[in-house]
Amino acid sequence: MPDGGDAVEVDGLTKRFGDAEAVRGIEFSVRPGEVFGFLGPNGAGKSTTINMLCTLLRPSGGTARVAGHDVVAERDTVRRNIGLVFQDTTLDGYLTGEQNLRFHAELYGVPRSVTTDRIGQVLEMVGLWDRRRDRVQTFSGGMKRRLEIARGLLHSPRVLFLDEPTVGLDPQTRASIWEYIRQLREAEEITIFMTTHYMDEAEYCDRIAIMDSGRIVALDTPEALKAGVGEDRVRIQTADDRAAIAEIADRFGLEAVMSEGAVTFRVVAGEAFVPRLFAELGVPIRSVSVARPSLDDVFMSFTGSTIRDAEAGAGDHMRVMMRAMRR
Ligand SMILES: Nc1ncnc2c1ncn2[C@@H]1O[C@H](COP(=O)(O)OP(=O)(O)OP(=O)(O)O)[C@@H](O)[C@H]1O
């Protein structure tokens, strides 16, 4: 990619399937070295977008450049510069881990002189060096996923696309995959473009784009997106909860309720508000906690559904219902 250029640069990108517009003229860019998360409910257009960026699908309009090259005019160059780790595994179970990688190296034209070293390097990176001579069919789900990540890295791509890299894996394996992703960024100076349905994982991304109904509806750092939701949740335990609720309404104009045994209310910049609360509330406070808005709150505010609904395939249905209810 040219010096100073973006790793992914999308302008007016559109995809129509017949009359339906799956991607509606989106625009965004990803900086080199970023871990960029792509979120959205089912049918939002994420896969369609990724497929266009990976040159697997031709755009109906607009442009996309990946690693500095146009996905239509320079398709083959783009392909050489990207790695793909998609949900459907394409590993060959009868081959060993090492044989799978060797096959891929030939497919990508990795020079023979460097293949063996490179295979060793990526297998070490994902902790599979000791299992390199075992058939892949004996691997656990997490090991297969790690081998796929190793394979995606083999030809030293500039941009690695990961489609739900940790889906269906146990929390421990998910954590270790993330550890590899973080190491990767340091070791390979690679840009990572990923989709995930796990909000706790989206937190690890440098920036997140939320897509809904073919458009990018939000794009920023996880911190900025959460701050954009506005209000923090403050919970206090007091000597007299009923009096505290009344006083919070009178003095600060905030509506507090009892929730799980604590007086709970929402306020902008909760941490800065707490000293004022202690100074001005007549009722003694026994304990206080402040919770920032979560990425779940962010997702909900932009798409009208939680990521779990979206994951369960109920996202579209929920959204329609919520919109109808708001009317
Ligand atoms: N080959 C196709 N032909 C017709 N319509 C398609 C095709 N591929 C996708 N679509 C439609 O485009 C829209 C976006 O689909 P897409 O798969 O990109 O969404 P997504 O955000 O990746 O969803 P998911 O999270 O379920 O994978 C959907 O309405 C889908 O039905």
PDBQT file of the ligand as one rigid body, heavy atoms in Angstrom, charges set to zero:
ROOT
HETATM    1  N1  LIG A 401     -26.694 -13.355  -3.536  1.00  0.00    +0.000 N 
HETATM    2  C1  LIG A 401     -27.722 -12.638  -3.059  1.00  0.00    +0.000 A 
HETATM    3  N2  LIG A 401     -28.867 -12.509  -3.775  1.00  0.00    +0.000 NA
HETATM    4  C2  LIG A 401     -29.902 -11.788  -3.315  1.00  0.00    +0.000 A 
HETATM    5  N3  LIG A 401     -29.914 -11.138  -2.117  1.00  0.00    +0.000 NA
HETATM    6  C3  LIG A 401     -28.804 -11.233  -1.354  1.00  0.00    +0.000 A 
HETATM    7  C4  LIG A 401     -27.655 -11.998  -1.784  1.00  0.00    +0.000 A 
HETATM    8  N4  LIG A 401     -26.711 -11.899  -0.801  1.00  0.00    +0.000 NA
HETATM    9  C5  LIG A 401     -27.257 -11.136   0.175  1.00  0.00    +0.000 A 
HETATM   10  N5  LIG A 401     -28.491 -10.720  -0.149  1.00  0.00    +0.000 N 
HETATM   11  C6  LIG A 401     -29.389  -9.849   0.646  1.00  0.00    +0.000 C 
HETATM   12  O1  LIG A 401     -28.652  -8.680   0.960  1.00  0.00    +0.000 OA
HETATM   13  C7  LIG A 401     -28.942  -8.242   2.290  1.00  0.00    +0.000 C 
HETATM   14  C8  LIG A 401     -27.655  -8.150   3.103  1.00  0.00    +0.000 C 
HETATM   15  O2  LIG A 401     -27.157  -9.472   3.345  1.00  0.00    +0.000 OA
HETATM   16  P1  LIG A 401     -25.754  -9.763   4.037  1.00  0.00    +0.000 P 
HETATM   17  O3  LIG A 401     -25.544 -11.240   4.002  1.00  0.00    +0.000 OA
HETATM   18  O4  LIG A 401     -24.712  -8.902   3.445  1.00  0.00    +0.000 OA
HETATM   19  O5  LIG A 401     -26.024  -9.294   5.533  1.00  0.00    +0.000 OA
HETATM   20  P2  LIG A 401     -25.151  -9.530   6.841  1.00  0.00    +0.000 P 
HETATM   21  O6  LIG A 401     -25.110  -8.225   7.528  1.00  0.00    +0.000 OA
HETATM   22  O7  LIG A 401     -23.863 -10.156   6.482  1.00  0.00    +0.000 OA
HETATM   23  O8  LIG A 401     -26.034 -10.543   7.688  1.00  0.00    +0.000 OA
HETATM   24  P3  LIG A 401     -25.581 -11.781   8.636  1.00  0.00    +0.000 P 
HETATM   25  O9  LIG A 401     -25.157 -11.182   9.933  1.00  0.00    +0.000 OA
HETATM   26  O10 LIG A 401     -26.844 -12.559   8.748  1.00  0.00    +0.000 OA
HETATM   27  O11 LIG A 401     -24.492 -12.535   7.936  1.00  0.00    +0.000 OA
HETATM   28  C9  LIG A 401     -29.945  -9.236   2.851  1.00  0.00    +0.000 C 
HETATM   29  O12 LIG A 401     -31.234  -8.702   2.699  1.00  0.00    +0.000 OA
HETATM   30  C10 LIG A 401     -29.752 -10.452   1.981  1.00  0.00    +0.000 C 
HETATM   31  O13 LIG A 401     -30.939 -11.190   1.885  1.00  0.00    +0.000 OA
ENDROOT
TORSDOF 0
